[in-house]
Amino acid sequence: MSSDGGQVEHVDLETTFDVTDEQVASFEAAGYLRLPGVLSPATVGAFAPAITERVIALNTQPLPMADRSTYQKAFLQVTNLWTHDEMVQRFVFSRRLAGLAASLLGVRSVRLYHDQALYKEDGGGITPWHADQYYWPLSSDRSVTAWVPLQATPPEMGPLEFATGSHQLEVGRDMEISDESERAVQQSLERAGYPTDQAPYDLGDVSFHRGWTFHRAGVNRSGRARKVMTVIYIDAEITVTEPTNQNQTKDLRSWMPGTRVGQVPATPMNPVLFP
């Protein structure tokens, strides 16, 4: 682990960030919420190098872009970085981010599901429409992902695009990220009339989206990598359900090791982060 984790002091990671009743209501209705200025640019800048260092060290993608699948072209994906570096652990265990997750979900406390870095390389392809909770064997919809860009993210870099209110849409919930999900979910969203939101992010902005909210991202045409750190939170009292696909079976084994169906995933890999 890095030995310099305690040398950087950024109080905005540890202090709470209050959301209004209107913002909570917006999150509940839209299925996501963009919040400006959650973290200072200085804080993001201080922790980004440690995250990137771990992504480079742990990346297992050997193929050139032309030889990758649609999923592989979308981003370099590295998970549970917090177990490899003290600086990254401090970022992932942020009381501010976890407190926001609990407030938006309307639960008393949240635990970590896992973290993942999503680095869309220059020229990286689309991230097709999908809903994250397809992959998660969880008993309720009390799950949320914090999406934290590590740089300002303009449209040409492929910021996250949300379908507003789509957490109410059940069509497409049985689809993994693929060319098929891009086509089928897009058609369903258009038929149902869900508007989309592809606003850019300033440095320090963070968005939160629910597990069943459909989202995607465009191609990165910016000339540099789009670096994003995500943290996935679940209600601390949520239980595991019987997996309904191979991806859920893999997630149960990887992210909630030893947890049986019907149990709360109170494992060392799933610590309570708030309060």
N, C-alpha and C positions, 0 to 999 in steps of 0.2 A: 504493500500500500504506500501511497505517497506520504512523505513525512512532513509536508508543509501545510496540512489541512488546517491546523490550529492557528496559523500565522495570519490568516486573512479574516478580517472582521467586517462583516456586512450585516448590520442589524436588521435590514429589511427581510432577510431570510427567516428571522426568528420572531419578529413582531407580527401582530395580526393586521389584516387589511379588511376593513369593514365594507360590506356590500349593503346596498339599500334594499328595502322591500320590493321596490320596482325592478331592481336588477335580478333578484331572486325570481320574481314573477316572470320576467322576460326569459330567464333560463328555463323555467318550467314550461313555458309556452313554446319557445323556439327550439329547445333541446341543446342549446349552446349559449355561451356568453363570451364576448370579447371584452377584456378589461385593459384599459391603457395604464401604463406606468405602474404595474404591479411590482416590478423589480427595477432598481436603478440601472442605467447603462453601465455604471461602474461595477455593480455586482455581477451582471451578466458577463462583462468583459473579464472579470477576475476568475470566474469559474469555467468559462468556455474552453480555455486551453487544456485544462485537466480532462474535460469531457472528450475533446477532440483527440487528445493523446491516447485515451483508453479506446476510442473508436478505431484508431489506426492500429493499435496493438492487438485488439480482439477481433477485428474484421476477418471473416472467413470467406469472403467472396473473391474467387480467383479469376472469374471469367471476364473477358472484355465486354463492353457494353453491347456490342453487336450479337454476341452469343447468349445473352441472358433472356430469360422469360420476361413477360410483362411485369410480373411481381418483382423480379430481380432488378429490372431497369428502374423501378420506381424510387428505390432508395437503398443505401447501405443500412442494415438494421442490426444493432448490437444491443443486447438486453442485459439487465441487472448489472449495469456498470458499477452500482453502489457497492457491490461486493468486492471490487477490485481496487478501489481508491478512496482514501479518506476525504479528499476534496469533493469528489463526486457524491459520496455518501452524505456529506453535509448539505449539498444542494438538493438531493432527492428527499432527505428527511426534513426539508424546510417546513417549519411550523406555519409560515405564512401561506404557502401553497396548500398544505393539508387542511388548514383552517378554512380556507376558501372552498375547498372541495366539500367539507362537512356542511358549511352554510348553504351551499347551492343544492346539495342533495337533501337537506333538511333532516340530517341525522346527528346524533350526539357525538359520534366519533367515527373516524375512518382508519383503516389499515392499508398498508401497501399491498397492491397486487403484484406489480413489477414496474420497473422503469425500462425505457428503451430509447436509444438515440436513433433518429431517422435522418440520415444525411443524403440528400438528393444531389448527386453529383452534377456538375455542369453537363448539360445534354441528357440528364436523366429523364426518363419518360413519365407519363402520367401515373398518378396513383388512382386506380379505378374506384368508382363509387363502391362503398361498402359500409357496413355497420360493425363496429369492433366486437360487440357482444356475441356475434356468431361464433367467435372463437372461445368464449368464456363459459364454463359450466357453473353458472351462478343462479341462485334461487330468486333473485329479484332484479329490478332495473336500477338499483342504487349503486351505480358505478359511474365513474367520471374520469376523463383524461385531461390533465393539464398539458397544453401544447405550448412549449416555450422556445421561440426562435432565438438563436444565439447571434443574430445579426438583424438589422432591419430587413424586412422581407417584402419587396415590391411585387407587383403582379407577374413580372417576367421571371421571377425566381420560383414560382409555384407555391404560393401560400395556400393554407387549408381553405377549402370551399365547402360551405355547409348548405344543406337543404333545410330551410327553416321550417320547423314543425314536423320534420320527417321521422322523429322518434315515435310518432303515432302510426307510421306506415308499416304494415306487416309484410307486404310483398317484398321479397328480396332478402329477408332475414336469414334465409337458408343458403346464402351464396357467399363463397369465399372470394377474396380479392382476385379478379380475373378480367379478361376481355369481356367475358359473358356478363359479369356483374356490371361493368361499365355500360353496356348496351341495355340490359334489362332494367336496371335501376333507373337509368336516365329516362327510359320510356315510361316507367311507372310514375316517376316524379312529374313528368310533363303531363301525363293523363290526369293526375291528381291535382295539378296546379300548384305544387310547392315552389315558392321562390327560392333562389339561391343567393348566397352571400360569399363573395370572394375578395373581401377587403384586404388591403395590405396591412402589415404589422410594422410598427415602429419598434426600435430596440427597447426592451423592457415590457412590452405588451405580452399578455398571456391570454390564451383562450381556453375555455373549459367546455367539453362536449360529453354528452351522455353516451352510454354504451350502445344505445339503439339509434342514435342520430346518424343519418347517412351523410357521408362526407367524401371528398376526393381532393386531389391536387393536380395542377397542370404541370406541363413540361418546364424544366429549369433551363431557361435561355439566357441567363444573366452573365455567363462567363465565369462564374465561381460557384462553389458548393453552397447549397442551402442547408445550413446546420441547425438541427432542431433536437431538443431534449424533451422527452415526454415522461410524465409520471402518472400511473394509473392507480386510482384509489377506489376502494370498495367500502361499503358500510361495514363497520367493525363487527356487526352481528350477522352478516350475511352467511349463508351456508352453501355448501357445494351440492349440485344436483348431478344426476346421472348424465354423463356426456352423451350428446346426440350426434356427434360426428368425430372423425379422427383427430381433427384439430383441437377439439375440447379435451379429448383423451390426452393428447400431448401437453396441452396447457395445464391440466390437472397435475400431471406428473412433474412438469417443469417448474411451475410457479407456486404450487401448493402441496409440496411433497409430503406424502404420508397421510393426507387428509382424506377421509372417507365420505361417501355420499351422506348428506344430512348433517355433517359436522361443520363447525366454524373453522376456517383455515387459520388457526392460531399457531402458526409455525414460525420458526426463527426467520424465515424468508418473508413473512407477512406481518411485520411489527405494526402495532398501533402507532400512528404518527400524530394524531390529534384526538383529544387534548393531551 
